Amino acid sequence: MPPALFTPLPLGGDVVLPNRIVVSPMCQYSAVDGSATDWHLAHLGQLAASGAGLLVVEATHVERRGRITHGCLGLYSDENEAALQRIVDWVRAWMPSIRLGIQIGHAGRKASAQRPWRGGGPLSAADTPDTPWTTVAPSAIAFDATGPGVGFVTGGASVPAPTAKWHTPVALDHAELKTIKAAFVAATQRAARLGFDVVELHGAHGYLLHQFLSPLSNRRDDAYGGSAEKRRRFPLEVFEACRAAWPRERALGVRLSAIDWVEGGVTIEDTLATAQALKALGCDFIDVSSGGAVPNAKIAFGPGYQVPFAARIRQEVGIKTWAVGIITEPEQAEQIVTSGDADCTALARSFLADPRWGWNAARALGAESPPLPTPYHRAATILQFKPQPAAAKAAE
């Protein structure tokens, strides 16, 4: 029997993943007015040859104002669509075995930010040429109303937080909610034309759909705020509209933050109810992450720290889940799938550190090597040899 990590997975519709390894969407902040560039072709091209069963394109925004930064991908124009078509066609030509997904979303109050390597905080009028724009959210509450932007660590060095405070967003009225829902639908239709196998709606990490779900950011007193049921109404409306626009033979899922890691925020019980409602609307999978709603959350980071959330959702809701978050070793990923904690393991930075992680995982676990692009076929004879554990080498 092959390792569980290298068994096929029917994800939804007619989509079957060749294995349980997913390349998570990773923002590259390198687009031009939402359009992918040569960087994206190089980045996604190498990850298509990683040995993963599914490659998911980074957070791709449904409106220009919904981008996190000026450098974020979008799918709101014909130019955006054409730029992504070039990349999809390239991957299909060289790696027809891999399934392709795209994550679509809207940054809401976390939009109009600087690229991480420039500090990552809110844009100010002093920033040129990347000037700020008006942000929107469920309620007129800033991401952080008490202090400056958030600092980042990049390239081994800490980038200090900007001095500007986060923008106070404009609370969305009902007409704007319809406009944004229509933008999600339009982006979903573009993804279908592009030939993606999987769409994931971004409802996590403090972005717009998560902002509606979380009482930390949603203080509305209308049909879209107050109780947990009302807070999930807009995300569910968006999902239902996208499900109607997305071909039934392809898979559609949602990334959720299982908890906010802050008292008074989203709880796992809230997320179980959201997942149950999504399943009833035809959701095929939940990509289970956490946090991101506010900058002061106390997150218990550690290897596989979000796996228990994926396990609860899978077991109690009966829906396929992806486990994400500090999954680095093949044996760790295999255990997650074998134990039934999740159906897939989704990795991000591990693939940046090792763009052939899937191939090397197959070697470590004694599985058959995933398909290689034709120019790499000569590596097949090397990949069949499983590396010896360090203890065995020391004993020689």
C-alpha positions as CSV (number, residue, x, y, z in Angstrom):
1,M,0.0,0.0,0.0
2,P,1.3,3.5,-0.8
3,P,1.6,6.0,2.0
4,A,-1.7,7.8,2.7
5,L,-0.1,11.1,1.6
6,F,0.3,9.7,-1.9
7,T,-3.2,8.3,-2.4
8,P,-5.7,10.1,-4.7
9,L,-8.4,12.3,-3.2
10,P,-11.8,13.0,-4.8
11,L,-12.0,16.7,-3.7
12,G,-15.3,17.7,-5.2
13,G,-17.2,17.4,-8.5
14,D,-15.1,15.4,-10.9
15,V,-11.8,16.8,-9.5
16,V,-9.5,14.1,-8.1
17,L,-6.2,15.1,-6.7
18,P,-3.3,12.7,-7.5
19,N,-2.0,13.0,-3.9
20,R,-2.8,14.8,-0.6
21,I,-0.2,17.6,-0.9
22,V,-1.3,21.1,-1.7
23,V,0.8,24.2,-2.4
24,S,-1.0,26.9,-0.4
25,P,-1.6,30.3,-1.9
26,M,1.3,32.6,-1.2
27,C,1.1,36.4,-1.8
28,Q,4.0,37.6,-3.9
29,Y,3.2,41.3,-4.0
30,S,4.6,41.5,-7.5
31,A,1.6,42.1,-9.8
32,V,1.0,45.3,-11.8
33,D,-2.6,46.6,-11.4
34,G,-3.6,43.1,-10.5
35,S,-2.0,41.4,-13.5
36,A,0.5,38.6,-13.1
37,T,4.1,39.2,-14.3
38,D,7.1,37.1,-15.3
39,W,7.8,36.6,-11.6
40,H,4.5,34.7,-11.3
41,L,5.4,32.6,-14.3
42,A,8.7,31.6,-12.7
43,H,7.3,31.2,-9.2
44,L,4.2,29.1,-10.1
45,G,6.1,27.3,-12.9
46,Q,8.6,25.8,-10.5
47,L,5.9,25.0,-7.9
48,A,4.0,23.1,-10.6
49,A,6.9,20.8,-10.8
50,S,7.1,20.3,-7.0
51,G,5.4,16.9,-6.8
52,A,2.2,18.4,-5.2
53,G,-1.2,17.3,-6.3
54,L,-2.7,20.8,-6.3
55,L,-1.2,24.2,-6.8
56,V,-3.3,27.1,-5.6
57,V,-2.6,30.6,-6.9
58,E,-2.1,33.3,-4.3
59,A,-4.9,35.5,-3.0
60,T,-6.5,37.1,-6.1
61,H,-8.7,40.0,-5.5
62,V,-12.2,40.7,-6.9
63,E,-11.9,44.5,-6.9
64,R,-9.0,46.9,-7.4
65,R,-9.8,48.4,-4.0
66,G,-9.9,44.9,-2.5
67,R,-6.2,44.3,-3.0
68,I,-4.0,44.2,0.1
69,T,-1.2,46.1,-1.6
70,H,-0.6,47.7,-5.0
71,G,1.4,44.6,-5.9
72,C,-1.4,42.0,-5.2
73,L,-3.0,39.9,-7.9
74,G,-6.5,40.6,-9.1
75,L,-9.2,39.0,-11.3
76,Y,-11.3,42.1,-11.9
77,S,-10.3,43.0,-15.5
78,D,-9.7,41.5,-18.9
79,E,-6.0,42.3,-18.5
80,N,-5.8,40.4,-15.3
81,E,-7.5,37.4,-16.9
82,A,-5.2,37.4,-19.9
83,A,-2.1,37.6,-17.7
84,L,-3.2,34.5,-15.7
85,Q,-4.2,32.7,-18.9
86,R,-0.6,32.7,-20.0
87,I,0.5,31.0,-16.8
88,V,-2.3,28.5,-16.7
89,D,-1.5,27.5,-20.3
90,W,2.2,27.1,-19.5
91,V,1.5,24.9,-16.5
92,R,-1.0,22.8,-18.4
93,A,1.5,22.3,-21.3
94,W,4.4,21.1,-19.0
95,M,2.7,19.5,-16.0
96,P,-0.8,18.3,-17.1
97,S,-1.0,16.0,-14.1
98,I,-1.2,18.7,-11.5
99,R,-4.5,20.2,-10.6
100,L,-4.7,24.0,-10.5
101,G,-6.6,26.2,-8.0
102,I,-7.0,29.9,-7.2
103,Q,-7.9,31.7,-4.0
104,I,-10.2,34.7,-4.6
105,G,-11.0,37.3,-1.9
106,H,-11.2,40.9,-0.8
107,A,-9.0,42.5,1.8
108,G,-11.6,44.9,3.2
109,R,-10.1,47.0,6.0
110,K,-6.7,45.3,5.6
111,A,-6.4,46.8,2.1
112,S,-4.3,49.8,1.1
113,A,-1.2,48.4,2.8
114,Q,2.5,48.6,2.0
115,R,4.4,45.5,0.7
116,P,5.9,43.5,3.5
117,W,9.5,44.3,2.6
118,R,8.6,48.0,2.9
119,G,7.1,47.6,6.3
120,G,3.7,46.1,5.6
121,G,1.6,48.6,7.4
122,P,-1.0,51.0,6.1
123,L,-0.1,53.3,3.2
124,S,0.1,57.0,3.9
125,A,0.0,60.1,1.7
126,A,3.8,60.2,2.0
127,D,4.2,56.8,0.2
128,T,5.0,57.2,-3.4
129,P,4.2,56.0,-6.0
130,D,2.0,53.6,-3.9
131,T,-0.6,56.0,-2.6
132,P,-3.4,54.9,-0.3
133,W,-7.0,54.4,-1.1
134,T,-10.3,54.3,0.8
135,T,-11.0,50.9,2.4
136,V,-14.3,49.3,3.2
137,A,-15.5,46.9,5.9
138,P,-18.6,45.6,7.7
139,S,-18.2,48.4,10.2
140,A,-16.1,51.6,10.4
141,I,-13.5,50.0,12.7
142,A,-9.8,50.2,11.8
143,F,-7.7,47.0,11.9
144,D,-5.7,48.6,14.6
145,A,-7.0,51.9,16.0
146,T,-4.5,52.1,18.8
147,G,-1.2,52.4,17.2
148,P,0.9,52.3,14.0
149,G,1.1,49.6,11.4
150,V,2.6,46.2,11.9
151,G,6.3,45.5,11.4
152,F,7.6,42.5,9.5
153,V,10.7,40.3,9.3
154,T,12.0,40.0,5.8
155,G,15.3,38.8,4.4
156,G,16.5,37.9,7.9
157,A,16.1,41.5,9.0
158,S,13.3,43.2,10.9
159,V,11.4,46.0,9.1
160,P,10.1,48.5,11.6
161,A,6.4,49.3,11.7
162,P,5.3,52.4,9.8
163,T,4.3,55.4,11.8
164,A,0.9,55.8,10.1
165,K,-2.2,54.4,11.8
166,W,-4.5,51.9,10.0
167,H,-7.2,53.6,8.0
168,T,-10.7,53.7,9.3
169,P,-12.8,51.9,6.7
170,V,-16.1,53.0,5.3
171,A,-19.0,50.7,6.5
172,L,-20.6,49.0,3.6
173,D,-24.2,49.7,2.8
174,H,-26.5,47.2,1.2
175,A,-25.9,48.5,-2.3
176,E,-22.2,48.0,-1.9
177,L,-22.7,44.5,-0.5
178,K,-24.5,43.6,-3.7
179,T,-21.6,45.2,-5.8
180,I,-19.0,43.1,-3.9
181,K,-21.0,39.9,-4.2
182,A,-21.3,40.5,-7.9
183,A,-17.5,41.1,-8.1
184,F,-16.9,37.7,-6.4
185,V,-19.2,36.1,-8.9
186,A,-17.5,37.8,-11.9
187,A,-14.0,36.6,-10.6
188,T,-15.4,33.1,-10.2
189,Q,-16.6,33.1,-13.8
190,R,-13.2,34.4,-15.0
191,A,-11.6,31.5,-13.0
192,A,-13.9,29.1,-14.8
193,R,-13.0,30.5,-18.2
194,L,-9.3,30.2,-17.3
195,G,-9.7,26.5,-16.7
196,F,-9.0,26.3,-13.0
197,D,-10.0,23.0,-11.3
198,V,-10.6,24.5,-7.9
199,V,-11.7,27.8,-6.4
200,E,-11.2,28.7,-2.8
201,L,-13.0,31.7,-1.3
202,H,-10.8,33.5,1.2
203,G,-12.8,33.8,4.5
204,A,-9.8,33.9,6.8
205,H,-6.9,36.0,8.1
206,G,-8.9,39.1,8.8
207,Y,-9.9,39.8,5.2
208,L,-13.4,40.9,4.2
209,L,-15.4,37.7,4.5
210,H,-13.7,37.0,7.9
211,Q,-14.4,40.6,8.9
212,F,-18.1,39.8,8.6
213,L,-17.8,36.6,10.6
214,S,-15.8,38.1,13.5
215,P,-17.5,40.1,16.2
216,L,-14.2,42.0,16.6
217,S,-14.7,43.7,13.2
218,N,-18.5,43.3,12.7
219,R,-20.6,45.6,14.9
220,R,-23.5,46.0,12.5
221,D,-27.1,46.2,13.8
222,D,-28.8,45.2,10.6
223,A,-29.4,41.8,8.9
224,Y,-25.6,41.3,8.5
225,G,-24.4,41.8,12.1
226,G,-25.2,41.0,15.7
227,S,-25.7,37.3,16.2
228,A,-23.4,34.7,14.8
229,E,-26.1,33.7,12.4
230,K,-26.4,37.2,11.0
231,R,-22.6,37.7,10.9
232,R,-22.2,34.7,8.6
233,R,-25.1,35.8,6.3
234,F,-23.0,37.8,3.8
235,P,-20.2,35.2,3.5
236,L,-22.9,32.6,2.9
237,E,-24.6,34.7,0.3
238,V,-21.3,35.2,-1.5
239,F,-20.6,31.5,-1.4
240,E,-24.0,30.6,-2.7
241,A,-23.7,33.0,-5.6
242,C,-20.3,31.7,-6.5
243,R,-21.5,28.1,-6.2
244,A,-24.2,28.9,-8.8
245,A,-21.6,30.5,-11.1
246,W,-19.0,27.7,-10.7
247,P,-19.3,24.5,-12.7
248,R,-20.6,21.6,-10.6
249,E,-17.9,19.3,-12.0
250,R,-15.2,21.4,-10.4
251,A,-14.4,21.9,-6.7
252,L,-15.3,24.9,-4.6
253,G,-14.2,25.5,-1.0
254,V,-13.5,28.1,1.6
255,R,-10.6,29.0,3.8
256,L,-11.7,29.9,7.3
257,S,-10.0,31.1,10.4
258,A,-11.2,28.5,13.0
259,I,-10.6,30.9,15.9
260,D,-9.5,34.5,16.3
261,W,-7.2,33.7,19.3
262,V,-8.7,36.7,21.1
263,E,-11.4,36.7,23.8
264,G,-14.7,37.9,22.2
265,G,-13.7,36.7,18.7
266,V,-14.6,33.8,16.5
267,T,-14.7,30.5,18.4
268,I,-14.3,26.9,17.1
269,E,-18.0,26.5,17.8
270,D,-18.8,29.4,15.5
271,T,-16.7,27.9,12.8
272,L,-18.3,24.5,13.1
273,A,-21.7,26.2,12.5
274,T,-20.3,28.2,9.6
275,A,-18.8,25.0,8.0
276,Q,-22.1,23.2,8.5
277,A,-23.9,26.0,6.7
278,L,-21.4,26.0,3.9
279,K,-21.7,22.2,3.4
280,A,-25.4,22.6,3.1
281,L,-24.8,25.1,0.2
282,G,-22.5,22.7,-1.7
283,C,-19.1,23.5,-0.2
284,D,-16.6,20.7,-1.1
285,F,-13.9,21.4,1.5
286,I,-12.7,23.8,4.3
287,D,-9.1,25.0,4.3
288,V,-8.6,25.4,8.1
289,S,-6.4,28.3,9.3
290,S,-6.7,30.7,12.2
291,G,-6.1,34.3,13.4
292,G,-5.6,37.5,11.4
293,A,-8.6,39.4,12.7
294,V,-6.6,41.8,14.9
295,P,-2.9,42.4,15.3
296,N,-2.7,41.6,19.1
297,A,-3.8,38.0,19.0
298,K,-1.8,35.6,21.2
299,I,-1.3,32.6,18.8
300,A,0.1,29.4,20.1
301,F,2.5,28.7,17.2
302,G,4.1,25.3,16.9
303,P,4.3,22.4,14.4
304,G,0.8,21.5,13.3
305,Y,-0.8,24.0,15.7
306,Q,-3.9,24.3,13.6
307,V,-4.4,20.6,12.9
308,P,-6.8,20.0,15.8
309,F,-9.2,22.6,14.3
310,A,-9.2,20.8,11.0
311,A,-9.8,17.5,12.7
312,R,-12.8,18.8,14.6
313,I,-14.4,20.3,11.5
314,R,-13.8,17.1,9.5
315,Q,-15.2,14.8,12.2
316,E,-18.2,16.9,13.4
317,V,-19.3,18.5,10.1
318,G,-18.4,15.6,7.8
319,I,-16.7,17.7,5.2
320,K,-13.2,17.4,3.7
321,T,-10.6,19.6,5.3
322,W,-7.1,20.8,4.6
323,A,-4.6,21.1,7.5
324,V,-2.2,24.1,7.3
325,G,0.4,25.8,9.5
326,I,4.0,24.8,10.2
327,I,3.8,21.4,8.4
328,T,7.4,20.8,7.4
329,E,8.2,17.1,7.4
330,P,6.9,14.3,5.2
331,E,6.4,12.0,8.2
332,Q,4.4,14.8,9.9
333,A,2.1,15.2,6.9
334,E,1.7,11.5,6.5
335,Q,0.6,11.2,10.2
336,I,-2.0,14.0,9.7
337,V,-3.6,12.1,6.8
338,T,-3.2,8.6,8.2
339,S,-4.8,9.7,11.6
340,G,-7.9,11.1,9.8
341,D,-7.2,14.6,11.2
342,A,-7.4,16.1,7.6
343,D,-7.8,15.0,4.1
344,C,-5.0,17.1,2.7
345,T,-1.9,18.9,4.0
346,A,-1.3,22.4,2.6
347,L,2.2,23.8,2.8
348,A,3.5,27.2,1.9
349,R,6.9,28.3,3.1
350,S,8.1,24.7,3.1
351,F,7.8,24.8,-0.7
352,L,9.7,28.1,-0.8
353,A,12.5,26.4,1.1
354,D,12.3,23.2,-1.0
355,P,10.5,23.6,-4.4
356,R,10.8,19.8,-4.8
357,W,9.2,19.0,-1.4
358,G,6.7,16.6,-2.9
359,W,9.3,14.6,-4.7
360,N,11.5,14.5,-1.6
361,A,8.5,13.5,0.5
362,A,7.9,10.5,-1.8
363,R,11.5,9.5,-1.4
364,A,11.3,9.8,2.4
365,L,8.1,7.8,2.6
366,G,9.0,5.2,0.0
367,A,6.3,6.2,-2.4
368,E,6.4,6.2,-6.2
369,S,7.7,9.5,-7.4
370,P,5.1,12.0,-8.6
371,P,5.1,12.8,-12.3
372,L,8.0,14.9,-13.6
373,P,8.1,17.5,-16.3
374,T,9.6,16.0,-19.4
375,P,13.0,17.8,-19.2
376,Y,13.4,16.4,-15.6
377,H,12.7,12.7,-16.5
378,R,16.5,12.0,-16.2
379,A,16.1,12.5,-12.4
380,A,13.7,9.5,-12.1
381,T,16.6,7.1,-11.4
382,I,17.8,9.2,-8.5
383,L,14.3,9.7,-7.0
384,Q,13.8,5.9,-6.6
385,F,16.5,5.7,-3.9
386,K,15.1,6.4,-0.5
387,P,17.5,8.4,1.7
388,Q,18.9,6.7,4.7
389,P,18.0,8.0,8.2
390,A,20.8,9.8,9.9
391,A,21.0,7.1,12.6
392,A,21.6,4.4,10.0
393,K,24.3,6.5,8.3
394,A,26.1,7.0,11.7
395,A,26.1,3.2,12.3
396,E,27.9,2.4,9.1
